[in-house]
Amino acid sequence: MRQRLLTVVLGTGLLMAALGAHAQNKLKVGFMLPYTGTYAALGTAIENGFRLYVQELGGKLGGREIEYFKVDDESDPSKATDNVNRLIKRDQVDVLVGTVHSGVAMAMAKAARESNTLLIVPNAGADAVTGSMCAPNIFRSSFSNWQPAYAMGQVAAQRKHKTAVTITWKYAAGDESVGGFKEAFEKGGGKVLKELTVPFPNVEFQALLTEIAATKPDIVYSFFAGGGAVKFVKDYAAAGLNRTIPLYGPGFLTDGTLDAQGDAAQGMLTTLHYADSLNTPRDNAFRLSYVKVFKLQPDVYAVQGYDAAQLLGLGMAAVKGDFSKRNDMIAAMEKAKVDSPRGVFTLGKSHNPVQDFYLRKVEGKENKLVGVAVKALADPGRGCRM
Ligand code: BEZ
């Protein structure tokens, strides 16, 4: 009897240990994204895109099941270090995926460098993340703030505009976006007359719209995204400025926002690494699958989340799911040709996508493809020593 009891106890112990090992065997992915505030919809789209790719692969990457952890970063840089440490120290995730806001992403990159946690940035364009803060364990599946802005600066100069006023939120993304635009626009013969800003995430634009009207530039260049982009584009049109001074920007100004912007956005030209009407077999399949699962049209943020999962999947496949082979995994990710809905992209030396930037025009509820504004544009990776 005692013998049988011992066997049962031992058997149960072994079973528990096996179950424990199995649970441990899952790859832990920590989403640090905004689920509240002006960027909430962007965070959800990124998570949707990531989960969709994993789902398409039967819930596994490199043969390993995935366990998800989540933190709402609220796009608040002052809470970013505590938030990222919840994922690194409390949840002990293997991979961090985040975030949207450049200021928060820089705190994540610092924590990832210090703890050597693998980080994939699925949106935030902070130039420093793949510049002075670059590291072997930090990758980006999106863009640098410089990239779409530089493309728009070229387009504006080619369209023979001579003067511009810029308007944006006062933080890294806005500053760097204006910097990229100005670099290309002034190289092409244009002049930025004024650089206007409001604090993030403030949406009181009236005084600055009055200043734009008084300055009378040929064009306005603007970086806003999410809820702030909806409000800005509507206020710009309500002030009647869109009739005389074309409003340009990186595609964040009109991506994922057209339902809410309606007539105010019609005809706007923007540059981005995605458009709604690429009409390639790869993009059509992605869009169909996304709509089926989420009953929503995808946007650039969903694509970037999907591609963060693809990039991780390529690394995991190269080591057959053995995450301890980190160097081999990183080498495979560095060499990846990501078959993105946006078009195939590779990574530059600083781990930022080298990709085409499209010129798009708003027609109805779509950012329609006009053409390729700049082909295979690489971020300069300023300050990266890798
Ligand atoms: C950023 O903070 O880097 C960012 C936020 C929203 C859209 C694009 C960039």
Boltz pocket constraint, residues with backbone or C-beta under 6 A from the ligand:
constraints:
  - pocket:
      binder: B
      contacts: [[A, 100], [A, 101], [A, 102], [A, 103], [A, 123], [A, 124], [A, 125], [A, 126], [A, 145], [A, 173], [A, 225], [A, 252]]
      max_distance: 6.0
